[in-house]
Amino acid sequence: MKEYKEDIIKIYQNERGLLAILIINLLLSIALSVVAIIHLNPNSAVVKIGYGDIGGYRDGTWDSMLAFPLLALIFGVFHGFLAIRIFHKRGSGMSKFFLLTTTVLILGTFLVLIRLSGEA
C-alpha cells in the first residue's frame, strides 16, 4: 500500500495528464454504475440481456443485468489500481494507453446498455 501512495504522489506531482485520465476514468465508471442501477428494472419479469447477430436480442431476467454495475466497479476501481501498478512498472505512456483503452471499454458498455434499455 505504501508503493501505491508513493506512486500516486509521483503521478500528482509529475504526470498531470495521467492523473486527469485516471479521474475521467473513475467518473465515467461511476456514471456507468448509476445508469446501470437505474436501468435494472426489477419489476419486469423479462428484460433484454444481450444481442447476437444471428439470434437477435436475448431475453432474460433482471438479475442478469447486474453484470453492468459489476463491470463499472471493475473498470473504475480495479483498473485504477492496475494503472498505478503499470505506471510503477512500465511508466506513464503504457499507463495512459491502458486507461484510454479502459475508457473506450466504458463508452462501449454505455452503448450496449443504452441499446438494450431501448429495446426493452
C-alpha positions in Angstrom: 0.0 0.0 0.0 3.0 2.3 0.6 4.1 1.9 -3.0 0.6 3.0 -4.2 0.8 6.1 -2.1 4.2 7.0 -3.4 3.1 6.4 -7.0 0.0 8.5 -6.5 2.1 11.3 -5.2 4.5 11.0 -8.1 1.6 11.0 -10.6 0.1 14.1 -8.9 3.4 16.0 -9.0 4.8 15.0 -12.4 2.1 13.4 -14.6 -1.0 15.7 -14.6 -2.2 14.1 -17.9 -2.2 10.7 -16.4 -4.0 12.0 -13.3 -6.6 13.6 -15.5 -7.2 10.4 -17.4 -7.4 8.4 -14.1 -10.0 10.8 -12.8 -12.0 10.8 -16.0 -12.0 7.0 -16.0 -13.2 6.9 -12.4 -16.0 9.5 -13.1 -17.1 7.6 -16.2 -17.3 4.3 -14.3 -19.4 6.0 -11.5 -21.7 7.3 -14.2 -21.9 3.8 -15.8 -22.7 2.3 -12.4 -25.5 4.9 -11.7 -27.0 4.4 -15.2 -26.8 0.6 -14.9 -28.5 0.6 -11.5 -31.3 3.0 -12.8 -31.9 0.6 -15.7 -32.1 -2.6 -13.7 -35.9 -2.6 -13.6 -36.5 -5.5 -11.1 -40.3 -5.2 -11.6 -40.1 -6.6 -15.1 -40.2 -10.4 -15.5 -38.3 -10.4 -18.8 -35.6 -7.9 -20.0 -33.3 -7.8 -23.0 -29.9 -9.0 -21.7 -27.9 -9.4 -24.8 -27.7 -9.1 -28.6 -26.3 -11.5 -31.1 -26.1 -11.1 -34.9 -27.7 -14.4 -35.6 -30.3 -14.7 -32.9 -31.2 -11.0 -32.3 -32.0 -9.8 -28.8 -31.9 -12.4 -26.0 -34.4 -12.3 -23.2 -33.5 -13.0 -19.5 -34.2 -11.9 -16.0 -33.3 -8.5 -14.5 -30.6 -10.1 -12.3 -28.5 -10.8 -15.4 -28.3 -7.1 -15.8 -26.2 -6.9 -12.6 -23.2 -7.5 -14.9 -23.2 -3.8 -15.9 -22.7 -2.4 -12.3 -20.1 -5.1 -11.8 -18.3 -4.0 -14.9 -18.4 -0.4 -13.7 -16.8 -1.5 -10.4 -14.1 -3.4 -12.2 -13.4 -0.6 -14.7 -13.4 2.1 -12.0 -11.6 0.6 -9.0 -9.6 -2.4 -10.2 -8.4 -0.7 -13.4 -7.4 2.4 -11.5 -5.2 0.4 -9.2 -3.9 -1.6 -12.1 -3.0 1.6 -14.0 -1.0 2.8 -11.0 0.8 -0.5 -10.9 1.5 -0.3 -14.6 2.9 3.2 -14.0 5.2 1.9 -11.4 6.5 -1.0 -13.6 6.3 0.4 -17.2 5.9 4.2 -17.0 3.5 6.9 -17.9 3.0 6.0 -21.6 1.8 2.5 -21.0 -0.4 3.5 -18.2 -2.1 6.2 -20.3 -2.6 3.7 -23.1 -4.2 1.3 -20.6 -6.5 3.9 -19.2 -7.5 5.2 -22.6 -8.4 1.6 -23.6 -10.4 1.3 -20.4 -12.2 4.5 -21.3 -13.2 3.1 -24.7 -14.5 -0.1 -23.0 -16.6 2.0 -20.6 -18.1 4.0 -23.5 -18.8 0.8 -25.4 -20.5 -0.6 -22.3 -22.6 2.6 -22.2 -23.6 2.0 -25.8 -24.6 -1.6 -25.2 -26.6 -0.7 -22.1 -28.5 2.1 -23.8 -29.3 -0.2 -26.8 -30.6 -2.9 -24.5 -32.6 -0.5 -22.5 -34.2 1.0 -25.7 -35.3 -2.5 -26.8 -37.0 -3.4 -23.5 
